[in-house]
Amino acid sequence: MKKNKIKILITGVGGLIGGEFYSQLKSKKISVKGIDINNNILSKKFLYFLKSFKPNVIIHCASHPGGLSFKEPIKNIQVNYIGSVKIIKWCAMNNCKFIFLSSSAVYGNRLKKIKIKENDQLKPETIYGINKLAVEKFIESYSKYKKFDWLIFRLFATFGPGHKPNNYQGIINVIISQLKYKNNLIIKGSLSRTRSLIYVKDAVKLMLNILLKKINRRIINIAGEKYNTVGSLVKCIKKIYNKNFQTQIVKGTPGDPLHSIANVNLMKKLTKMKINYDIYQGINEIKNNRK
């Protein structure tokens, strides 16, 4: 793609990944606008906005969080599935490339430490994962009926300072959010759970590099090459924040996988960009950027 001919719209620009996309695109001097999830992607106002801006690429980051999908299943369906389908239909009718931020949640649980490839079995075990997979399937099927370009990025655990502090979104964010207010930590599920993680600046840099090439109709895992246990993350955060907190292990969240480890061979084949941040560097940057 020629940068001077691209007009990009980012949904969910107020979130962790949408905000980073906006920042990196601005630095490349690419025409970009962002809309937050608070500007309802289901509303007519949003469709009028699309018509007036006329993007030729939409990066769809807006999403109802996985950690709330069992508590608010209807909202998860409305935002993550119905909202996405409406945007996809607009893209198909207006020759606009659709970039969908999917999730490792589509793979479901793995009981062994195996690296998951894009063509491995898909068995989501949360409402969030089911909706993400449903959108993927809609994209693949609808693009055969209405010709349009698309990319699907399956993000594994992504972290960074842009995460709003809460107890339901992102393992690193959940741990750090708790430590801000108290000296005890509640972990839902085993400390031996494993996660492929990637710092948000690296994740967006890799996705943008692929997006700006002539690569279409591909599903791509986005993650770091290494993985960590939840226990090692707790130790790392304890060291960086210099806090001697107590850790309490309680029953896990429904659908939360024991192992979620990415095979990133395809990602490495499509982009030669290198990952700059390890876990320590990323968590340090969160500490320095959050007050």
C-alpha positions as CSV (number, residue, x, y, z in Angstrom):
1,M,0.0,0.0,0.0
2,K,1.2,3.5,-0.8
3,K,1.1,5.5,2.5
4,N,-0.1,8.8,0.8
5,K,-3.2,7.0,-0.5
6,I,-4.3,5.3,2.7
7,K,-7.1,6.6,4.9
8,I,-7.4,4.5,8.1
9,L,-10.1,4.4,10.7
10,I,-9.4,2.8,14.0
11,T,-12.3,1.6,16.2
12,G,-11.6,1.3,19.9
13,V,-9.0,4.0,19.8
14,G,-9.3,4.6,23.5
15,G,-8.1,1.1,24.3
16,L,-4.7,-0.5,24.7
17,I,-4.2,-1.6,21.1
18,G,-6.3,1.0,19.3
19,G,-4.5,3.8,21.0
20,E,-1.1,2.4,20.0
21,F,-2.2,1.9,16.4
22,Y,-3.2,5.6,16.3
23,S,0.1,6.7,17.8
24,Q,2.2,4.7,15.4
25,L,0.2,5.6,12.3
26,K,0.4,9.3,13.2
27,S,4.2,9.0,13.6
28,K,4.3,7.6,10.0
29,K,2.2,10.6,8.8
30,I,-0.6,8.3,7.5
31,S,-4.1,9.8,7.4
32,V,-5.9,8.3,10.4
33,K,-8.9,8.9,12.5
34,G,-10.0,7.1,15.6
35,I,-13.3,6.4,17.2
36,D,-13.8,5.0,20.8
37,I,-16.1,2.2,21.7
38,N,-18.1,4.8,23.6
39,N,-19.2,6.1,20.2
40,N,-21.5,3.1,19.7
41,I,-20.4,1.1,16.6
42,L,-24.0,-0.2,16.5
43,S,-25.5,3.3,16.0
44,K,-26.5,5.2,12.9
45,K,-24.2,8.0,13.9
46,F,-21.3,5.7,13.5
47,L,-22.4,4.7,10.0
48,Y,-22.8,8.4,9.0
49,F,-19.2,8.9,10.3
50,L,-18.0,6.1,8.0
51,K,-19.8,7.6,5.1
52,S,-18.2,11.1,5.7
53,F,-14.7,9.9,6.3
54,K,-14.6,7.2,3.7
55,P,-11.7,5.1,5.0
56,N,-10.1,2.5,2.7
57,V,-8.8,0.6,5.7
58,I,-10.6,-0.1,9.0
59,I,-8.6,-1.5,11.9
60,H,-11.3,-3.0,14.1
61,C,-10.0,-2.9,17.7
62,A,-13.3,-2.1,19.6
63,S,-14.3,-5.0,21.7
64,H,-16.3,-6.0,24.8
65,P,-13.7,-7.6,27.1
66,G,-13.4,-11.4,27.4
67,G,-13.3,-11.1,31.2
68,L,-16.8,-9.8,31.3
69,S,-18.3,-12.0,28.6
70,F,-20.0,-14.5,31.0
71,K,-21.3,-11.6,33.1
72,E,-22.6,-9.6,30.1
73,P,-23.1,-12.1,27.3
74,I,-25.7,-10.1,25.4
75,K,-23.5,-7.0,25.3
76,N,-20.6,-9.2,24.2
77,I,-22.7,-10.5,21.3
78,Q,-24.0,-7.1,20.4
79,V,-20.6,-5.4,20.3
80,N,-18.2,-8.2,19.3
81,Y,-20.4,-10.0,16.8
82,I,-23.2,-7.8,15.5
83,G,-21.1,-4.6,15.6
84,S,-18.3,-6.3,13.7
85,V,-20.7,-7.7,11.1
86,K,-22.1,-4.2,10.4
87,I,-18.7,-2.8,9.8
88,I,-17.7,-5.8,7.6
89,K,-20.8,-5.3,5.4
90,W,-19.9,-1.6,5.1
91,C,-16.3,-2.6,4.0
92,A,-17.7,-5.0,1.4
93,M,-19.9,-2.3,-0.1
94,N,-17.2,0.4,-0.1
95,N,-14.1,-1.3,-1.2
96,C,-12.5,-1.0,2.2
97,K,-9.9,-3.4,3.6
98,F,-11.0,-4.9,7.0
99,I,-8.4,-5.6,9.7
100,F,-9.9,-7.7,12.5
101,L,-8.2,-8.1,15.8
102,S,-9.2,-11.6,16.9
103,S,-7.8,-13.5,19.9
104,S,-6.0,-16.6,21.0
105,A,-9.3,-17.3,22.8
106,V,-10.5,-18.9,19.6
107,Y,-8.2,-21.8,20.3
108,G,-9.6,-22.6,23.7
109,N,-7.7,-24.7,26.3
110,R,-4.6,-26.8,25.8
111,L,-3.6,-29.2,28.5
112,K,0.0,-29.6,27.2
113,K,2.6,-27.0,26.5
114,I,2.4,-27.1,22.7
115,K,2.8,-24.2,20.3
116,I,-0.5,-23.5,18.6
117,K,-0.6,-22.9,14.8
118,E,-3.1,-20.9,12.9
119,N,-4.6,-24.1,11.3
120,D,-4.9,-26.0,14.6
121,Q,-8.2,-27.0,16.1
122,L,-10.4,-24.1,17.2
123,K,-12.5,-24.8,20.3
124,P,-13.3,-21.5,22.2
125,E,-14.6,-22.0,25.7
126,T,-15.8,-18.4,26.5
127,I,-18.6,-16.2,25.0
128,Y,-15.8,-13.9,24.0
129,G,-13.9,-16.6,22.1
130,I,-17.0,-17.9,20.4
131,N,-17.9,-14.4,19.2
132,K,-14.4,-13.8,17.9
133,L,-14.4,-17.1,16.0
134,A,-17.9,-16.3,14.6
135,V,-16.6,-13.0,13.2
136,E,-13.7,-14.8,11.7
137,K,-16.0,-17.3,10.0
138,F,-18.3,-14.5,8.8
139,I,-15.3,-12.7,7.2
140,E,-14.1,-15.8,5.4
141,S,-17.6,-16.7,4.1
142,Y,-18.8,-13.2,3.3
143,S,-15.7,-12.3,1.4
144,K,-16.4,-15.2,-1.0
145,Y,-19.8,-13.6,-1.7
146,K,-18.8,-9.9,-1.6
147,K,-15.2,-9.5,-2.7
148,F,-13.2,-7.4,-0.2
149,D,-9.7,-7.6,1.3
150,W,-9.1,-8.6,4.9
151,L,-6.5,-9.7,7.5
152,I,-7.2,-11.4,10.8
153,F,-4.7,-11.0,13.6
154,R,-5.0,-13.5,16.4
155,L,-3.5,-11.7,19.4
156,F,-2.1,-13.6,22.3
157,A,-1.8,-11.9,25.7
158,T,-0.9,-8.3,25.0
159,F,0.1,-5.8,27.7
160,G,1.1,-2.2,28.1
161,P,0.4,1.1,29.9
162,G,-2.7,1.8,27.8
163,H,-4.7,-0.9,29.7
164,K,-7.2,0.7,32.0
165,P,-6.7,-0.7,35.5
166,N,-9.2,-3.4,36.2
167,N,-9.5,-7.0,37.5
168,Y,-10.8,-8.7,34.4
169,Q,-8.5,-7.7,31.4
170,G,-5.0,-9.0,30.8
171,I,-3.0,-11.0,33.4
172,I,-0.3,-8.4,33.8
173,N,-2.8,-5.6,34.1
174,V,-4.9,-7.5,36.6
175,I,-1.9,-8.1,38.9
176,I,-0.6,-4.5,38.6
177,S,-4.1,-3.1,39.1
178,Q,-4.5,-5.0,42.4
179,L,-1.1,-3.9,43.7
180,K,-2.0,-0.2,43.3
181,Y,-4.5,-0.3,46.1
182,K,-3.5,-3.2,48.4
183,N,-0.6,-5.4,49.4
184,N,-2.3,-8.8,48.8
185,L,-2.8,-10.4,45.4
186,I,-5.6,-12.7,44.3
187,I,-4.8,-15.0,41.4
188,K,-7.7,-16.8,39.7
189,G,-6.3,-20.2,38.7
190,S,-3.0,-22.0,38.8
191,L,0.4,-20.3,38.9
192,S,1.6,-22.9,36.5
193,R,-0.6,-21.6,33.6
194,T,1.5,-20.5,30.7
195,R,1.0,-17.5,28.4
196,S,2.7,-16.2,25.3
197,L,2.9,-12.5,25.8
198,I,3.7,-9.5,23.7
199,Y,4.2,-5.8,24.6
200,V,1.7,-3.6,22.8
201,K,4.3,-1.5,21.0
202,D,5.8,-4.6,19.5
203,A,2.4,-6.1,18.6
204,V,1.3,-3.0,16.7
205,K,4.6,-2.5,15.0
206,L,4.5,-6.1,13.6
207,M,0.8,-5.8,12.6
208,L,1.4,-2.5,10.8
209,N,4.4,-3.9,8.9
210,I,2.2,-6.7,7.6
211,L,-0.8,-4.5,7.0
212,L,1.2,-2.0,4.8
213,K,2.4,-4.9,2.5
214,K,0.3,-6.5,-0.2
215,I,-0.8,-9.3,2.1
216,N,-4.5,-10.3,2.1
217,R,-6.9,-12.9,3.3
218,R,-4.5,-14.4,5.9
219,I,-5.0,-15.3,9.6
220,I,-1.9,-14.6,11.6
221,N,-0.8,-15.3,15.2
222,I,0.7,-12.2,16.9
223,A,2.8,-13.0,20.0
224,G,6.3,-13.2,21.4
225,E,8.4,-16.3,20.8
226,K,8.8,-17.0,24.5
227,Y,6.2,-17.9,27.1
228,N,5.9,-17.3,30.8
229,T,4.1,-19.0,33.7
230,V,1.7,-16.9,35.7
231,G,4.0,-17.6,38.7
232,S,7.0,-16.1,36.9
233,L,5.0,-13.0,36.1
234,V,4.1,-12.6,39.7
235,K,7.8,-12.8,40.7
236,C,8.8,-10.4,38.0
237,I,6.2,-7.8,39.0
238,K,7.1,-8.2,42.7
239,K,10.7,-7.5,41.9
240,I,10.0,-4.5,39.7
241,Y,7.5,-2.9,42.0
242,N,9.6,-3.8,45.1
243,K,6.5,-5.0,47.0
244,N,6.4,-7.9,49.3
245,F,2.8,-8.9,48.9
246,Q,0.9,-12.1,49.8
247,T,-0.6,-14.2,47.0
248,Q,-3.9,-16.0,47.4
249,I,-4.9,-18.6,44.8
250,V,-8.6,-19.0,44.2
251,K,-10.8,-20.8,41.7
252,G,-10.1,-20.0,38.1
253,T,-12.2,-18.0,35.6
254,P,-14.5,-20.2,33.4
255,G,-12.9,-20.9,30.1
256,D,-9.4,-19.7,31.1
257,P,-6.9,-22.0,29.4
258,L,-4.2,-23.8,31.2
259,H,-1.7,-23.3,28.4
260,S,-1.8,-20.7,25.6
261,I,1.4,-20.7,23.7
262,A,1.7,-19.4,20.1
263,N,3.5,-20.7,17.1
264,V,4.7,-17.5,15.4
265,N,6.4,-19.0,12.3
266,L,3.9,-17.4,9.9
267,M,4.3,-14.0,11.6
268,K,8.1,-14.2,11.3
269,K,7.7,-15.3,7.6
270,L,5.6,-12.2,6.8
271,T,7.6,-9.6,8.6
272,K,11.2,-9.3,9.5
273,M,10.5,-6.8,12.2
274,K,12.1,-7.8,15.5
275,I,10.5,-7.7,19.0
276,N,12.2,-5.1,21.2
277,Y,10.6,-5.5,24.6
278,D,11.0,-8.5,26.9
279,I,8.7,-8.9,30.0
280,Y,10.9,-6.9,32.3
281,Q,11.2,-3.9,29.9
282,G,7.5,-3.9,29.2
283,I,6.5,-4.0,32.9
284,N,9.0,-1.3,33.7
285,E,7.5,0.9,31.0
286,I,4.0,0.3,32.5
287,K,5.4,1.3,35.9
288,N,7.0,4.5,34.6
289,N,3.9,5.5,32.6
290,R,1.2,4.8,35.2
291,K,0.8,7.1,38.1
